[in-house]
Amino acid sequence: MRDIRDVQMLGRTSDGRLVRRPLSGHLTVYLDFDMIVSVGHRVTGCAIAVGTIVMVWFLVAAASGEAAYANVSWFLRTPVGYVALFGWTAALWYHFCVGIRHLIWDSGRMYDLRKVRRSRGIILGATVVLTALTWLIALV
């Protein structure tokens, strides 16, 4: 045995035979699209929190007076502001759609692999469509 890792990989079966334990899989081994959808749900939750702080800034500025409102309005009308608002809108719709899927899962339905794969496509498609519709309505 060269080092401690060799000792940690040794184990015994239920009948007492000495065996080598398998190495634990790395993230790259287990990375699949469903994991990305799940991590995306968490990331969009954080993005929604940050976007909500910006919206509170906007509301406080609107209540504070014309000068404060002009500053926030200027920022939100810059390219960075539009990208942030677009990202916040997409995060809201994505989080909403994944949340609906979780509610369906909580009822004990849609657990078979075919339906899970179909639902992730529906989630991504619905996010794109709902985000686009929101911005079309907002800009018209």
C-alpha positions as CSV (number, residue, x, y, z in Angstrom):
1,M,0.0,0.0,0.0
2,R,1.4,3.3,-1.1
3,D,-0.7,5.8,0.9
4,I,-3.9,6.2,2.9
5,R,-6.1,6.1,-0.3
6,D,-5.2,2.5,-0.8
7,V,-6.3,1.6,2.7
8,Q,-9.6,3.5,2.3
9,M,-10.4,1.6,-0.9
10,L,-10.2,-1.8,0.9
11,G,-13.3,-3.3,2.3
12,R,-15.0,-6.7,3.1
13,T,-18.0,-8.3,1.7
14,S,-20.8,-9.7,3.9
15,D,-19.1,-13.1,3.9
16,G,-15.7,-11.6,4.9
17,R,-13.8,-11.6,1.6
18,L,-11.4,-8.7,1.1
19,V,-12.4,-6.5,-1.9
20,R,-11.4,-3.1,-3.4
21,R,-14.2,-0.5,-3.1
22,P,-15.0,1.4,-6.3
23,L,-13.8,5.0,-6.6
24,S,-16.5,7.6,-6.0
25,G,-17.7,9.1,-9.2
26,H,-16.7,12.7,-10.0
27,L,-19.2,15.4,-11.0
28,T,-18.2,14.9,-14.7
29,V,-19.2,11.2,-14.4
30,Y,-22.7,11.9,-13.2
31,L,-23.4,15.2,-14.9
32,D,-26.5,14.9,-17.0
33,F,-29.2,17.3,-18.2
34,D,-31.6,16.6,-15.3
35,M,-28.8,17.7,-12.9
36,I,-28.3,20.9,-14.9
37,V,-32.1,21.6,-14.7
38,S,-32.0,21.1,-11.0
39,V,-29.0,23.3,-10.5
40,G,-30.6,25.9,-12.8
41,H,-33.6,25.9,-10.4
42,R,-31.4,26.8,-7.5
43,V,-29.4,29.4,-9.5
44,T,-32.6,31.1,-10.8
45,G,-33.8,31.3,-7.2
46,C,-30.7,33.3,-6.3
47,A,-31.1,35.4,-9.4
48,I,-34.7,36.1,-8.5
49,A,-33.6,37.3,-5.1
50,V,-31.1,39.7,-6.6
51,G,-33.7,40.9,-9.1
52,T,-36.2,41.5,-6.4
53,I,-33.7,43.7,-4.6
54,V,-33.4,45.8,-7.8
55,M,-37.2,46.0,-8.0
56,V,-37.4,47.2,-4.4
57,W,-34.8,49.8,-5.3
58,F,-37.0,50.9,-8.2
59,L,-40.2,51.1,-6.0
60,V,-38.4,53.0,-3.2
61,A,-37.0,55.4,-5.8
62,A,-40.4,55.9,-7.3
63,A,-41.8,56.7,-3.9
64,S,-38.9,58.9,-3.0
65,G,-39.2,61.5,-5.7
66,E,-38.4,62.5,-9.2
67,A,-34.6,62.6,-8.9
68,A,-34.3,59.1,-7.3
69,Y,-36.7,57.7,-9.9
70,A,-34.7,59.3,-12.7
71,N,-31.5,57.6,-11.5
72,V,-33.0,54.1,-11.3
73,S,-34.9,54.6,-14.6
74,W,-31.6,55.7,-16.3
75,F,-29.8,52.5,-15.0
76,L,-32.7,50.2,-16.1
77,R,-32.7,51.7,-19.6
78,T,-29.0,51.0,-20.2
79,P,-28.0,47.9,-22.0
80,V,-26.8,46.4,-18.7
81,G,-30.2,47.2,-17.2
82,Y,-32.1,45.6,-20.1
83,V,-30.0,42.5,-19.9
84,A,-30.6,42.3,-16.1
85,L,-34.3,42.8,-16.5
86,F,-34.5,40.2,-19.3
87,G,-32.4,37.7,-17.2
88,W,-34.7,38.3,-14.2
89,T,-37.8,37.7,-16.3
90,A,-36.3,34.5,-17.7
91,A,-35.3,33.4,-14.2
92,L,-38.8,34.0,-12.9
93,W,-40.4,32.0,-15.7
94,Y,-37.9,29.2,-15.5
95,H,-38.2,28.9,-11.7
96,F,-42.0,29.0,-12.1
97,C,-42.0,26.2,-14.7
98,V,-39.7,24.0,-12.7
99,G,-41.7,24.6,-9.6
100,I,-44.8,23.4,-11.4
101,R,-43.0,20.2,-12.3
102,H,-42.0,19.8,-8.6
103,L,-45.6,20.2,-7.6
104,I,-46.6,17.5,-10.1
105,W,-43.8,15.2,-8.7
106,D,-45.1,15.9,-5.2
107,S,-48.4,14.4,-6.2
108,G,-46.5,11.2,-7.1
109,R,-46.9,11.5,-10.9
110,M,-44.4,11.9,-13.8
111,Y,-41.6,9.9,-12.3
112,D,-40.9,7.6,-15.3
113,L,-37.8,8.5,-17.3
114,R,-39.8,9.2,-20.5
115,K,-42.0,11.8,-18.8
116,V,-39.1,13.4,-17.0
117,R,-37.2,13.9,-20.3
118,R,-40.3,15.3,-21.9
119,S,-41.0,17.6,-19.0
120,R,-37.5,19.2,-19.2
121,G,-38.1,20.1,-22.8
122,I,-41.5,21.5,-21.9
123,I,-39.8,23.6,-19.2
124,L,-37.2,25.0,-21.5
125,G,-39.7,25.7,-24.3
126,A,-42.2,27.3,-21.9
127,T,-39.5,29.5,-20.4
128,V,-38.5,30.8,-23.8
129,V,-42.1,31.4,-24.9
130,L,-43.2,33.0,-21.7
131,T,-40.2,35.3,-21.5
132,A,-40.6,36.3,-25.1
133,L,-44.3,37.0,-24.6
134,T,-43.6,39.0,-21.4
135,W,-41.2,41.2,-23.3
136,L,-43.4,41.6,-26.3
137,I,-46.2,42.8,-24.1
138,A,-43.9,45.1,-22.1
139,L,-42.4,46.7,-25.2
140,V,-45.6,47.2,-27.1
